[in-house]
Amino acid sequence: MVAIADPDEAGRSKAAARAKPVRQYADFQTMLNREKPDLVCVAPRWTDEHFTMIKAALDSGAHVFTEKPFAQTLADADALLDLAKKAGRKIAVAHQMRLAPGILFLKSALERGIIGDLVEIRAFGKQDNRAGAEDMLVLGVHLFDLMRFFAGDAQWCFAEVREKGHEITKADAHKATEGIGLIAGNEVYATYGFANGVRGSFTSSARLRQTTGPWGLELVGTKGVVRILADVFPRLLILKPGALVNNSRSDHWQAIDGDPTVNATTAERDFVPANRRVLDDWLNAIEQGREPICNAVAATKAIEMVMAVYQSALSHSRVEIPLATRTHPLA
């Protein structure tokens, strides 16, 4: 252990007793500037210091691997993207599902026409005690990232956000239970438009938890439907239509032929290999001079889909994406 930093002296002393670092610092900016690491991981899932931490890492000359959500506002995300570009540094964001074996398999299967032409993507949040806005920001960015992976950039958004039965206003803005910035609404209903006439939706409401099932995505095509059961190691199901009998049909969900997730071991389903896939691609991207697959531009666009919901809900109108206003709509 080369060095640790902690502004709390008592906490720093305890950490030093455990880790026995060569050097100690009272703040991480000083540590980064003096130690000059090549790689920095920004691990907190709370975003209140993401901008400060990522900027300090980039300023010190490091490449960055960061937890999601990438930033609290689009303005902060834009500034970090600009700084990374000028410094020639690569930022990877922990959207692990994009590199999961099942997702890569499904991407190829969709290109082969497994469900025909893609028409609609339905996304459902976990809809637990964080249902609504917090669900949309904490877990929704994973789903928005996958929606873009399958359908390309969102072009517009129209949304309704409700707080205890009424449509939100800026007066409903409040801090989330964790340090992830301003949120509003315990029910979110959003519609997106993508290229080629593809429509997308995101729903998060605790009232629907029992009927919508596990959080994830449904991809609806002209010849079939695929459901992604979201997780760090997503599972896939395809809806197979049954025979038409007396004007009714019995459909059932089943595994997709060739799906590599079916026989995966418990170890393969863990966070460690999921994060390693993102990490390995990040390191390869640095060596090859390309952007990581789970890059900060994609992460920014996922956050933009969140901010578009608020802009639309507050204005009661459809908003075009990219958003012209880059500050937080609730601020």
HELIX and SHEET records of a PDB file:
HELIX    1   1 GLU A    9  ALA A   19  1                                  11    
HELIX    2   2 PHE A   28  GLU A   35  1                                   8    
HELIX    3   3 HIS A   50  ASP A   59  1                                  10    
HELIX    4   4 LEU A   74  ALA A   87  1                                  14    
HELIX    5   5 GLN A   96  LEU A   99  5                                   4    
HELIX    6   6 PRO A  101  GLU A  111  1                                  11    
HELIX    7   7 ALA A  133  VAL A  138  1                                   6    
HELIX    8   8 GLY A  140  ALA A  151  1                                  12    
HELIX    9   9 LYS A  170  ASP A  172  5                                   3    
HELIX   10  10 ALA A  195  GLY A  197  5                                   3    
HELIX   11  11 ALA A  206  LEU A  208  5                                   3    
HELIX   12  12 ARG A  209  THR A  212  1                                   4    
HELIX   13  13 ALA A  267  ARG A  269  5                                   3    
HELIX   14  14 PHE A  271  GLN A  288  1                                  18    
HELIX   15  15 ALA A  296  SER A  315  1                                  20    
SHEET    1   A 2 ALA A   3  ALA A   5  0                                        
SHEET    2   A 2 ARG A  23  TYR A  25  1                                        
SHEET    1   B 3 LEU A  39  VAL A  42  0                                        
SHEET    2   B 3 HIS A  63  THR A  66  1                                        
SHEET    3   B 3 ILE A  91  VAL A  93  1                                        
SHEET    1   C 9 HIS A 166  GLU A 167  0                                        
SHEET    2   C 9 TRP A 156  GLU A 163 -1                                        
SHEET    3   C 9 GLU A 187  GLY A 193 -1                                        
SHEET    4   C 9 ARG A 199  SER A 205 -1                                        
SHEET    5   C 9 LEU A 118  PHE A 124  1                                        
SHEET    6   C 9 GLY A 216  GLY A 221 -1                                        
SHEET    7   C 9 VAL A 225  LEU A 229 -1                                        
SHEET    8   C 9 ARG A 235  LYS A 240 -1                                        
SHEET    9   C 9 HIS A 252  GLN A 254 -1                                        
SHEET    1   D 3 HIS A 166  GLU A 167  0                                        
SHEET    2   D 3 TRP A 156  GLU A 163 -1                                        
SHEET    3   D 3 VAL A 319  GLU A 320 -1                                        
SHEET    1   E 2 HIS A 174  LYS A 175  0                                        
SHEET    2   E 2 LEU A 182  ILE A 183 -1                                        
SHEET    1   F 2 LEU A 244  VAL A 245  0                                        
SHEET    2   F 2 SER A 248  ARG A 249 -1                                        
END                                                                             
